[in-house]
Amino acid sequence: MTVTGTGNAPDVVDVVALGESMVTFLPSSPGRLADVPAFHRSIGGAESNVACALAAVGHTTRWVSRVGADGFGDHLVEAIGAYGVDVSYVRRDLDRPTGVYFRTAGDRAGDTHEVAYYRAGSAASAMSPAGVDLDAVRAGRVLHLSGITAALSSGCLDLMRELTAPHPNRPLISFDVNHRPGLWGEAYGPEVLLELARRADIVFVGDDEAEEAWGLTGGPTAIREALPEPGTLVVKQGGEGAVAFRTGCGQSCRWGDGGPPARAKPRVGEGGRDGTPQSPGRDTTPRPAATAPALKVDVVATTGAGDAFAAGFLSATLRGLPLTARLRHGHLMAAATLTAPGDLAAPPPRPLADRLAALDDPAWGKLRLGPGWTDADAEAAEEARTP
């Protein structure tokens, strides 16, 4: 195996995202894959989506991965770099190809939705602790990971375990569960996702995927009981909205509402529970620290909305905004993606997002967003607040 391309001494950035990205082929018309006459080339990858969205709203980001020494790898590096993401630590594999996939135009949740992946043996699946620059990966205020990477290969799983383990230079770990049943083989299963989530500091998980992966049917409270360690746990509830749980310690809580320092030097390996003795009879049922109802959105496509939500939440976290505002910024960034085709969409300008996130509860509940809303100027933004 021959690998080329490494960066220089890593600079500290706001967010490092590590994971596979693939060239995506979007259909030119609805229908079965067998019937689609042509496809448009795009890019897709949970972690790089987060890096691109954060870069688009002014944060410094880095994407770390492997791609093939082929035209598709060139396209990925160039397209992601065009968002302002640092791609200097993406390694080029001369022996393995860049992954690609094709999908139909229908909603991912629909019965007619099809996805054809060509990623087995891809360059990214060869990532391992020895195959990436760990200093570059850890040189961020936040390191964003997802469960997709852990399912790609045993080497990728080893890398995920290395990055989520205690380490003197460990940044704040953000982990999106991103359960993809079709990726898991016989050797590993969803229990690995639970293991990794319990080692992270900020965790994003949908109540539907927690039920599918872990059999948790009791809603956010049951998920928190299964994941007591993360300092911040965000449970997404589809059209209902999202809730966030916080603990009294852990890296993310030490930041409080002031956001992370310029370069976090956290004490790691503490776990998320505060260790406080419990009084006899004390009610220890976990309760959300913040909630934010979902927005009313005229949906164009759902692909990438979860990544956008994570990006919005992390952006607000980096800015030290209150927990409810972090959830609302997640919803707003997701709404930008939901109202546009493809995995990535132009995010709302920060002044517009801040103004909408600051609405009172009744006004937030009346907000409805459709295609093109992120291009709205101040006057048009006021008109978006429909009754």
C-alpha positions in Angstrom: 0.0 0.0 0.0 1.4 3.4 -1.0 0.2 6.6 0.6 1.0 10.1 -0.3 0.2 13.5 1.0 0.7 14.7 4.6 0.4 18.2 6.1 2.9 20.2 7.9 2.9 21.0 11.7 -0.8 21.2 12.6 -2.3 24.6 13.5 -5.1 24.7 16.0 -8.5 25.1 14.4 -12.0 25.3 15.8 -13.2 21.9 14.6 -11.5 18.9 13.1 -13.8 16.3 11.4 -12.5 12.9 10.6 -14.4 10.4 8.3 -15.0 9.1 4.9 -16.5 11.3 2.1 -17.7 10.0 -1.2 -18.6 11.3 -4.6 -22.4 11.3 -4.7 -24.4 10.9 -7.9 -27.8 12.5 -7.7 -30.5 11.5 -10.2 -31.5 13.9 -12.9 -35.1 12.7 -12.5 -37.3 10.7 -10.1 -37.6 7.0 -10.5 -35.8 3.7 -9.8 -32.1 3.6 -10.2 -32.6 1.3 -13.1 -34.7 4.0 -14.9 -32.7 7.2 -14.2 -31.1 8.3 -17.4 -28.4 10.5 -16.0 -26.8 11.6 -12.7 -25.3 14.9 -11.4 -22.0 14.6 -9.5 -21.9 16.0 -5.9 -20.1 15.2 -2.7 -21.4 13.5 0.5 -19.9 12.6 3.9 -21.3 13.1 7.4 -18.1 14.5 8.9 -17.0 16.6 5.9 -20.6 18.0 5.7 -20.2 19.3 9.3 -16.7 20.8 8.5 -18.1 22.5 5.3 -21.1 24.0 7.1 -19.0 25.3 10.0 -16.5 26.8 7.6 -19.3 28.5 5.7 -20.4 30.4 8.9 -16.9 31.5 9.7 -15.2 28.8 11.8 -11.8 27.3 11.1 -12.2 23.6 10.2 -10.1 20.7 9.1 -11.1 17.5 7.4 -8.9 14.4 7.9 -9.4 11.4 5.7 -8.0 9.2 2.9 -9.1 9.3 -0.7 -7.8 7.4 -3.8 -5.2 8.9 -6.1 -8.0 9.2 -8.7 -10.2 11.9 -10.3 -12.9 11.3 -7.7 -10.4 11.9 -4.9 -9.3 15.1 -6.7 -12.9 16.3 -6.8 -13.5 15.6 -3.1 -10.4 17.4 -1.9 -11.0 20.4 -4.2 -14.8 20.7 -3.5 -14.4 20.4 0.3 -11.4 22.7 0.2 -13.4 25.3 -1.7 -15.6 25.8 1.4 -12.5 27.0 3.3 -11.8 23.7 5.0 -8.2 22.7 5.6 -7.7 19.5 3.5 -3.9 19.4 3.9 -4.1 16.3 6.1 -6.1 14.2 3.6 -3.9 11.3 2.5 -3.9 9.9 -1.0 -3.9 6.1 -1.4 -2.3 4.9 -4.6 -3.8 1.4 -4.2 -7.4 2.0 -3.1 -10.2 3.9 -4.8 -12.3 6.8 -3.6 -15.8 5.6 -2.6 -18.8 6.6 -4.6 -22.5 6.1 -4.3 -25.7 6.6 -6.3 -29.1 7.4 -4.9 -32.7 8.0 -6.1 -34.5 11.3 -5.7 -37.0 10.2 -3.1 -36.8 10.9 0.6 -34.4 8.6 2.4 -37.3 7.4 4.6 -39.5 6.5 1.7 -40.2 2.9 0.6 -38.9 3.7 -2.9 -35.6 5.2 -1.9 -32.6 3.4 -3.2 -28.9 3.8 -2.5 -26.1 1.9 -4.2 -22.8 2.2 -2.4 -19.4 1.4 -4.0 -17.2 1.9 -1.0 -15.9 -1.6 -0.1 -12.2 -1.5 0.0 -12.1 2.2 -0.3 -9.1 4.4 0.6 -11.0 5.7 3.7 -11.7 2.2 5.0 -7.9 1.8 5.4 -7.7 4.5 8.0 -6.1 3.3 11.3 -4.2 4.9 14.2 -0.9 4.4 12.3 -2.4 5.8 9.1 -3.4 9.3 10.1 -1.6 12.2 11.7 -3.0 12.0 15.2 -1.5 15.4 16.1 -3.4 17.0 13.3 -6.6 15.2 14.3 -6.2 16.4 17.9 -5.3 20.0 17.1 -8.8 21.3 17.4 -11.0 22.8 20.0 -13.5 20.1 19.0 -13.0 16.8 17.2 -16.2 15.7 15.4 -16.6 12.0 14.7 -19.5 9.7 13.7 -20.5 6.1 14.0 -20.2 5.6 10.3 -16.4 5.5 10.5 -16.4 2.8 13.1 -18.3 0.5 10.7 -15.9 0.8 7.8 -13.2 -1.6 9.0 -11.4 -3.0 12.1 -8.7 -0.4 11.5 -11.2 2.4 11.5 -12.7 1.1 14.7 -9.3 1.0 16.3 -8.8 4.6 15.2 -12.1 5.6 16.8 -11.2 3.9 20.0 -7.8 5.6 20.0 -9.3 9.1 19.5 -12.0 8.7 22.1 -9.6 7.3 24.8 -8.1 9.5 27.5 -5.1 11.5 26.2 -3.3 14.6 27.4 -4.2 16.5 24.3 -7.6 15.1 23.7 -10.0 17.9 22.5 -13.7 18.0 23.2 -15.1 14.9 21.4 -18.4 15.4 19.4 -20.0 12.1 18.3 -22.9 11.7 16.0 -24.2 8.1 16.4 -25.3 7.9 12.7 -26.5 4.4 12.9 -26.2 2.8 9.4 -27.4 -0.9 9.7 -26.2 -1.8 6.3 -22.6 -1.0 7.1 -22.2 -3.4 10.0 -20.8 -6.9 9.4 -20.9 -9.9 11.6 -17.8 -9.0 13.7 -19.2 -5.9 15.2 -22.6 -4.4 15.8 -24.5 -1.4 17.3 -23.1 -2.1 20.8 -19.9 -0.5 19.4 -21.8 2.8 18.9 -22.9 2.7 22.5 -19.3 2.2 23.6 -18.1 5.1 21.6 -20.9 7.4 22.6 -20.3 6.8 26.3 -16.7 8.0 25.7 -17.6 11.2 24.0 -18.4 14.7 25.4 -21.2 15.8 23.1 -23.4 13.1 21.6 -26.1 13.5 18.9 -28.6 10.7 18.5 -32.1 10.3 17.1 -34.7 8.6 19.2 -35.6 6.4 16.2 -32.0 5.2 15.7 -31.6 4.6 19.5 -34.6 2.3 19.3 -33.3 0.6 16.1 -29.7 0.2 17.4 -30.2 -0.4 21.1 -33.8 -1.3 21.5 -34.5 1.8 23.6 -38.2 2.6 23.5 -38.6 5.0 26.4 -37.7 8.2 24.6 -35.1 10.7 25.7 -35.1 9.7 29.3 -34.3 6.1 28.5 -31.5 7.2 26.1 -30.0 9.4 28.8 -30.1 6.5 31.3 -28.2 4.4 28.8 -25.7 7.2 28.1 -25.1 8.9 31.5 -21.4 9.8 30.8 -21.5 12.5 28.0 -21.5 16.0 29.4 -24.0 17.0 26.7 -26.5 14.6 25.1 -28.7 15.8 22.3 -31.7 13.6 21.5 -33.4 14.5 18.2 -37.1 13.6 17.9 -37.8 14.2 14.3 -40.7 16.6 13.7 -41.2 17.2 17.4 -37.8 18.8 17.9 -34.8 18.1 20.1 -33.9 18.0 23.8 -30.5 18.3 25.5 -29.3 16.8 28.7 -26.3 18.2 30.7 -24.3 16.8 33.6 -22.5 18.6 36.4 -19.0 17.8 35.1 -17.2 16.4 32.1 -15.3 18.4 29.5 -18.2 20.1 27.8 -19.7 21.2 31.1 -16.4 22.7 32.3 -16.8 25.1 29.4 -20.2 26.0 30.7 -22.1 28.5 28.6 -18.9 30.4 27.8 -17.9 28.0 25.1 -14.5 26.3 24.7 -11.2 28.2 25.4 -9.0 29.0 22.4 -7.3 25.6 23.0 -9.0 23.4 25.4 -6.7 21.5 27.8 -9.2 19.3 29.4 -8.7 16.7 32.1 -9.8 13.5 30.5 -11.0 10.1 31.7 -13.4 11.6 34.3 -16.6 10.2 32.9 -19.8 12.2 32.8 -21.3 11.5 36.3 -20.4 13.9 39.0 -19.9 11.3 41.7 -22.1 13.2 44.2 -23.6 10.9 46.8 -27.2 10.5 46.3 -29.6 11.3 49.2 -32.0 8.5 50.2 -35.2 8.8 48.2 -33.8 11.4 45.8 -35.3 11.3 42.4 -32.5 10.6 40.0 -34.6 10.5 36.8 -32.7 12.4 34.1 -34.5 15.5 32.9 -33.7 17.7 29.8 -31.8 20.9 30.5 -33.2 22.5 27.3 -35.7 21.8 24.6 -36.4 23.3 21.2 -39.4 22.4 19.1 -38.7 21.7 15.4 -39.4 24.3 12.8 -42.1 24.1 10.2 -40.2 23.6 7.0 -41.2 23.1 3.3 -38.9 20.1 2.8 -37.1 19.6 -0.5 -34.8 16.8 0.6 -33.8 15.3 3.9 -30.3 14.1 3.1 -27.6 15.9 5.2 -30.1 17.5 7.7 -28.6 15.7 10.7 -25.1 16.8 9.8 -26.3 20.4 9.4 -28.0 20.2 12.8 -24.8 19.1 14.4 -22.9 21.9 12.7 -25.4 24.5 14.0 -25.2 23.2 17.5 -21.4 23.1 17.5 -21.2 26.6 16.0 -23.4 27.9 18.8 -21.3 25.9 21.3 -18.1 27.4 20.1 -19.6 30.9 20.4 -20.7 30.1 24.0 -24.4 30.5 23.5 -27.0 29.1 26.0 -28.1 25.5 25.5 -31.5 26.4 24.1 -29.9 28.7 21.5 -27.6 25.9 20.5 -30.6 23.6 19.8 -32.3 26.4 17.9 -29.2 27.0 15.8 -29.1 23.3 15.1 -32.7 23.5 13.8 -32.0 26.5 11.7 -28.9 25.0 10.0 -30.9 21.8 9.4 -33.7 23.9 7.9 -31.3 25.3 5.4 -30.4 21.8 4.2 -34.0 20.6 4.3 -35.0 23.4 1.9 -32.4 22.7 -0.7 -31.3 19.6 -2.7 -28.1 17.7 -2.0 -26.1 17.2 1.2 -24.9 20.8 1.6 -26.8 24.1 1.4 -26.0 27.7 2.0 -26.4 28.4 5.7 -28.3 31.3 7.0 -26.2 34.4 7.6 -25.2 34.7 11.2 -27.2 37.9 11.9 -30.3 36.3 10.5 -29.8 33.0 12.4 -29.1 34.9 15.7 -32.3 37.0 15.2 -34.4 33.9 14.6 -32.9 31.9 17.4 -33.7 34.8 19.8 -37.4 34.8 19.0 -39.8 34.2 21.9 -41.4 30.8 22.1 -44.7 31.8 20.4 -42.9 33.5 17.5 -40.5 30.5 17.1 -43.5 28.2 16.9 -45.1 30.3 14.1 -41.9 30.4 12.0 -42.2 28.6 8.7 -39.2 28.4 6.3 -39.2 27.5 2.6 -36.7 27.2 -0.2 -34.5 30.3 -0.5 -35.0 31.5 3.0 -31.3 31.7 3.8 -30.9 34.4 1.1 -33.4 36.6 2.8 -32.4 40.1 3.8 -33.5 41.6 7.0 -36.9 42.7 5.7 -37.7 39.4 4.1 -36.6 37.6 7.2 -39.4 39.4 9.1 -41.9 38.2 6.5 -40.7 34.7 7.1 -42.4 34.8 10.5 -45.8 33.7 9.3 -48.7 33.0 11.6 
